[in-house]
């Protein structure tokens, strides 16, 4: 079972990384090109390249914060109905009066909203616990001028990645619409 969760987590983390970085690079690239065009499209020189790189880097970090949240939602769809090491996560339909819940084979993004909210809250709690642990460790063993000087989007991404592994283990217990089955 641990191989299943590890494999599921690695597939999810790979998709999350590619999606969020690609979207962030696209947004930062579009903004950089727009700023370059808006400033009169000066002749490209070393200083202009450096300035464009700094603009891209600035907007990349900001847009990655947004695209990470979007990618969390988009990547959740692909963890279901994937047979890994003889197990798979199944998404169940919403229970209605007189109708039994059934396994959804074709999962749409509309089917994921309730599950995603519960999963996101679970991720937030796990990341919060990780933050408290890291804050304690940095306070004891490091010397920073401010409490969260070390915190940025890159650290947040690592914490979300680690929390994702543990959240998959808890998801089927926490959410009644998710079930782990043998395949």
Buried (B, 14 or more C-beta within 10 A) or exposed (E): EEEBBBBBBEBBBEBBBEBBBEBBBEBBBEBBBEBBEEEEEEEEEEEBEEBBEEBBEEBBBBBBBEBBEEBBBBBBBBBBBBEBBEBBBBBBEEEEEEEEEEEBEEBEEEBBEEBBEBBBEBBEEBBEEBBEEBBEEBEEEEEEEEEEEEBEBEBBBEBBBBBBBBBBBBBBEBBBBBBBEEE
